[in-house]
Amino acid sequence: MPDQARRTTQYVLSRLFQMMVILALLSILVFALARACPGDPLRSWYGDGIDRMSEAQKELARENLGLNDSILTQYVRWVSNAFHGDLGISFKYKQPVTRVIAGVWFNTLILGVLSYVLTFFLAFELGKFCALREGRRSDRILQKIGVMSGNIPTFFLALLSILIFAVQLRVLPAGGAYDYGFKYDMLNRLYHLVLPCAVMVTGHLWYYAYMIRNKLLEETRKDYVLLCKAEGIPRRRILSRYCMKNIMPSMLSIMAVAVPHILGGTYIVEMVFAYPGLGTLSFESALYQDYNMLMALTMITGCVVLISNILAEILGELLDPRMRYAASGEEAV
């Protein structure tokens, strides 16, 4: 047991070190690319007022914002400030980056978590349903519907849903996170989440349901399933109790990979529905060369993706001892 705990501790520490290295490389890459892109960040700070500024005034403004320093000097200054909890001032909002993010992160959390949970809950149910009816008409019909829905671009599906349910039928709001004055009303928030969540789930559901269906069908070809059938155990019980349990370690890895997949979809949906969240901030920060905001959002997204992958690998090893032995180079007895 102590050896196992020691191996787990060493593994976690090594993965955390790798995560820090990746985040450092990511910050350097984004920092350099953001400043290499065309555009003037002064327009984000001064708006149209920059057109009435002289060259001397522009030069003074760049000096005050620290934009005249070398990229290396700017990066070192940003890292130093970030380690002290200062992520800089947003050029667009004229406020500390942390304050701007604090005002919208909860909106993205609700949309992302709700979409993630609904997607995998329905994917497991749909995958099990299709596996139980392999080759039947219902299975074939659902596969065709799933392929069609999964290949519709997210932004087009979002626009189509707005046209039908918000413009034509007028039964759901076209955008926003809540009505004015209803920020703390969860029912009002859920009302505004219906269309964004429906688009998110529709765009991702079949992709994962199809994986679950195929993995369950692979399990049904194994010897232990034949033994269970010989003992008279119903097929539904075999799939639910045995096959589903055996595919969970591999599904955890897929669910971890799904975090950036669904998070990316969330960012697109936020922009189409004018939903105030991290996705909308990311788009605006890239559009207006809001360097400090872009760096903060990139690092947050990178941390979420890397941490989810580490947790998935650890859980996978705990649920499936074969993965732990493979990682340590030992043979399972």
N, C-alpha and C positions, 0 to 999 in steps of 0.2 A: 504493500500500500504506500509506504513512504517513497519507493522508487517511482510509482505511478504519479504521485503528487509532485515529485521533483521534475519528472519529464513534462508534466502539464505546465508547471511554472516556467520551465525553460522554454517551452513552446510558446507560451503566451508572451514572454518577454522578447523572444526573437521576432514574433509577429508584430509586437508594438514597435520594436526598433525599425523593422521594415516599413511600417506605416509612417513613422516619422521621416524616414528617408524619402519615401514616395511623396509625402506632403511637401517636403522641402523642394524636391524637383518640380512638383506641380506649381508651387508658388513662383519659382524662378521662371518657368515656362510662361505662365499666365502674365506675370509682371512684364516680361520682355515683349510678348506678343501684343499686349494691350497698348504699349507705347509705340510699337511699330505700325499699328493700324492707322489709316488716314483719319483726319479729323482734328479738331482743336478742343481740348478739354475746357478752355476758357468759355466756349459757347454754352457748356453745361452750367458753368458758374454764373455767367453774366447774361445768358440768353441772347436776345436780339440786340441788347445794349452793346455787345462787342463790335457791331458794325459802326458804331459812332465813336469808338475809341481810336486814339492815335497809336502809332507803332510804339511810341515811348510808354504810353499807358499800358499797352499789352505786355511790353517787356517787364514793366514794374509789377504787373499782376502775376506774371509767370514767376518772377523772383519771389513774390510773397507766398505763392503756393508751393514753392520748391520745385517747380518744373524745369528750371534752368540747370539744375544739378545733373551730374552724370547718372545714368541708369543704375550703376553700381551704388552710388551714394544714396539715391532714392530708395533702393531696395534695402540697403543696410538700415536706413532710418526707419523704414516701414516695419522690418523685422524687430528692431529694437523696441519700437513703440508697441507692436503687437504683443510682445512678451510681457509688457506692462499693462495689457488690457486696453490699449488705445489703438483702435483700428482706423483712426483718422476721421476727417470730415467728408461727408458726402457732397460732391460738387453740385449736384442737382438740388438736393433738399436743404443745403446749408445747415445741416444738423450732424451730430456725431453718428457715424455708421451704426453703432450699437443701438442708438435710440430709434433709428428708422427701422432696423430689423426687428427690434422688440415690438414694434407696432403691428407687424404683419406675419411674424413667424407662426403664430397660433392658427392663422387662416390656412396656411399651407399644411400644417400638421393635421388639422381636421380633415382636409380634403385628401391628403396622401394616405393617412392611416385608414380612413373609412374606405377609400378605393382599394387599398391593399387587402384589407380584411375581407371585403365583399368579393373581390376577384378570386382569392384563393378558397374562400368558403364555397362559392358557387363552382369553382373549377374542380374541387374535390368531389362535390356532389354530382356534377355533370360528368366527370370522368368515370366515376363509379357507375353511374346510370348507363353510360354507353358501353362500359366493359361488361356489365351484366347482360346487355342486349347486343353483343357483338354480332355484326352481320345482318341484324334485323332492319326493318324499314326505318324504325325510329332512330337507330344508330346512324344509318346512311343519311337521313334527312338532317339530323343535327350536325353531322360532319360538313355537309354542304353549306348549311346556314353559318356554321362557325368559320369556314374558310372565307366566305363572302364578307362577313362582318369583320374578321381579323385583317382583311386586306384593304379596308376603307381607311384612308389617311385620317388621323385623329382630328386635324384642324378642319377637314371637310365634314366629318361626322358632327363636330361641334357646331359648325355653321348651319348644317342641315337641321340639327335639333333646335337651334334658336329660331330658324325660319318656321318650323312646324309648330313647336310648342309655345314659343314666346310671341311670334308675330302673327301667325295664322289663328291658332287656337286660343292664345292669350291665357293659358292656364299656369304657366311657370315664368319666373323672371328671366330676363335675357342675360343678366350679369350681376356682378357685385357679390359681396359676402353676406350682406344683410341690408335691410331697409334703414333709412336714416332714423336714428334714435333707438334702434333695436339691436345694438351691438352685443348686449348680454342676454338676448333672448334666443335660447338654443333652438326653439321651434322655428323661429324666423331664419336662423342660420341653416337649419336642415332643409327648409323650403328652398333656399338659394343653392343648396348643394345637390339637389335632385338631378338637374341636367348635367353639371360637371361630373358627378360620380357615375351617372349612367353612361356618359361618353367614355370615361376612363375604363369602366368595367367592360363595356362592349368591345372596346379596342384591344383588351388584353385577355379576356376570359378564355376564348377558345384555344389560344396559344398554349396556355398552361393546362387546360382541361385535356387537350389532346396528348400532352406529355404524360399526364396522370393515367389516362386511358391506356396508352401503349405500355406504360410500366406495369400496370395491373395485369394486362393481358400477357406480358412476358412472365410474370409471376405464376399465372394460371397454368403455364406449360411445365412447371417444375414438378419434381417427383412428390414433394410433400403435399401438393394440392391433389394429386391423384390419390394419395393415401387418405386424405380427408374426404374425398368423394367416395372412396370405397367404404369408409366408415359411416356414410350416410349424412354427412354434414352438408347443409344447404349451401348452394353457390354464393348466395348473398352474404351468409355468415363467414364463409371462407375469405371472400374479398374484404369484408369489413374488419375482421379480427386478425387475420394472418397476412394476407397480401398487402393490405394498407400499412400494417406495422413494418413490414420488411422493406417497403419502398420509401419510408419516411427519412432515413439518413440521406439518401440521394436527393430527395425532394427538398431537404433543408438547404442544400447547396443551390438548387434551382431557385428557391425562394430568396436566397441571398442575392443571387444574380438579378433577380427581379426588382430589387430595391432601386438601382439606377434606372432600370427600364421603366418602371412605373413612375419614379421621380421625374424622369425626363418627360413622360407623358403629362404629368401634373403641371410642369412648367408651360407646356404648349397650351393645355386647357385653360390655365390661368390667363394667358394672354388673349385668347379668343373670347373668353367670357368676362374680360375686364375684372378679373378676380384679384383683389389686392393681396398678393402673397410674394413669396421669394422668387417665383418664376417671373412675375411681372417686374420685380426689382432687377432681376438678372438681365432681362431684355433691355430695360431702360439704362442700366449701367453700361452695357456694351454699346448701346446706341449713342449715348451722350458722353462716352469716354469718362465715366465716373469711376476712376481707377480704384479708389479706396473701397467703394461698394462692391465692385467686381471682384477684388481680391478676397474680401470677407465672404462673399457668397460662394466663391469657388472653393475656399478652404472648408466651409461648412459642409458643402455637398460632398467634397472628397472625404471628409471625416465620416460622414454618415455611411458612404459606400464601403469604405475600408473596414470600419468597425462592424458593420453587418456581416461582411465576409468572414472576419475573424470569429465572431460569435457562432456563425453557421458551421464553421469547421470544428470548433470546440464541441458544439452540440452533436455534430455528426459522429465524432469520435466517442462521445459518451453513450450514444444510442447504438452505435455499431462498433464493437470491439475490434473487428477486422481492420477498420481504418486506423485504429490506434497502433495495432501491431505492424501494419504496413508502414506507418510513419516512423516507427522506432526500429524497423528492420528485423523484427522478431517474427516468429511463427506462432500462430494461434494453436493451442492444444485442444 
